């Protein structure tokens, strides 16, 4: 077989192995808590399948490791081995070792240092000792800490499973568009035989088919968000071992479909929220008992559709945010003045500031003030918002609101000089004319709107646009949510349009204020603006993060 063909097959194998390993991990965690005989049997079948595939795809070391796992599981199925915490730990370490050997990503976590040969030796030793092992607990690390995480193996090819029915419909639509396009071309070549209304109707028919195709292509990118929730059963299990806390995970809305990129980017923010909830929120069993709470804390991860967006909530029944401690820290770090105070909704947003932490000591789990900043940055990349509800002594809920799709947006076009810019329509609230006394130059200014001072940014100055100035200027009021907004002064309001976002060239990807580019109907290129980034230049961070 040609080496390129073999590597292509290995790519398919890794995608299947990734799913098998996720399933194995979930089943291993259930061994401690369920008496259902189908759980170990299903696990055994998955392991056996993986062993055969590893050998066939040229991974003999992985095949031998899986064989050792199989021996241990066979003892469990035969009821000569119990699923102690040590055995479960060893089996989970085996999954990490297999990910390492096969080059399969770690589902948002980076395993602690593991030598597959050592793990295989422990498996064999445990099997010979009748299930007695002293394997230590293992706590994985989370991506996002650049100074703490060892380099990962090269990322495997990104793949996505699509139902055959959906592919068949795509093929049908492609054929219908080809027929419609041929018909329209013929009619245009014989335009003198057709009335303008007939030509317009033929064009509309082709346009309808195109929109159907666009809608279907977007749906092929949708996957259940539950894939992003899968690793947290293990995360909580490990956190329980590390902290001595007891936490029950409740998950709902796993079937809610989101863009596959959302699943990839939301995993790290969720991981940080979960770790923070266990480390800072949920109390130890003795403290919970003293406060009249159940020994076991509850962590809920919920997803649902709401008003054209995806809402994901992470909530716990722990101590809640400590308002006084956050206020003192904000004053001590200069985020607030010595005597300055804020409403709760504003004050709690400060926890997303880089380096902000109220932890008294730094642990392996948290305390560096990095995790919440990662949360905010990833949610911002998804063009989402995050809000906080907390009650002291009762717990905290983080609500993430994300767009349904990332590649096509409803945009609002504005003109500055000879250039066109596109704003996400969801960030546009209203447009007003700039008063004559405010027109002219200056990158920023204040507009008095209905009794409130509204800061605005003049895009012409901000992007150094050329071209003649307009006699009239308008201000587009943009923002996230209801409370904190700002204006963007532009020369012209060009109206609403569906916009396909194209990524910027790498050279321009880190320029502030830009989210991408788009091709206009005229064939010209328009820049898609990053509203959050522009707001940061007007309003003190992190106040703009209020949703």
Secondary structure, DSSP 8 states (H G I E B T S, - for coil): --HHHHHHHHHHHHHHHHHHHHHHHHHHHHHTT---HHHHHHHHHHHHHHHHHHHHTT-HHHHHHHHHHHHHHHHHHTTSS---HHHHHHHHHHHHHHHHHHT---TTEE-----HHHHHHHHHHHHHTTS---------EETT-TTTS--------------HHHHHHHHHHHHHHHHHHHHHHHHHHTGGGS-HHHHHHHHHHHHHHHHHHHHHHHHHTEEETHHHHTTHHHHHHHHHHHH---EEEEEE-TT-EEEHHHHHHHHHHHHHHHHHIIIIIS--HHHHHHTT--SSEEEEEEEEEETTEEEEEEEE-S----HHHHHHHHHHTTSS-TT----HHHHGGGGGSTT----SS--SSS-SS-HHHHHHHHHHHTT-EEEEEEETTTEEEEEEEEES-SSEEEEEEEEETTEEEEEEGGGEEEEEE--GGG-S--SEEEEEETTEEEEEEEHHHHTT--S---SS-EEEEEEETTTEEEEEEESEEEEEEEEE-B---TTTTT-TTEEEEEE-TTS-EEEEE-HHHHHHTTS-TTGGG--
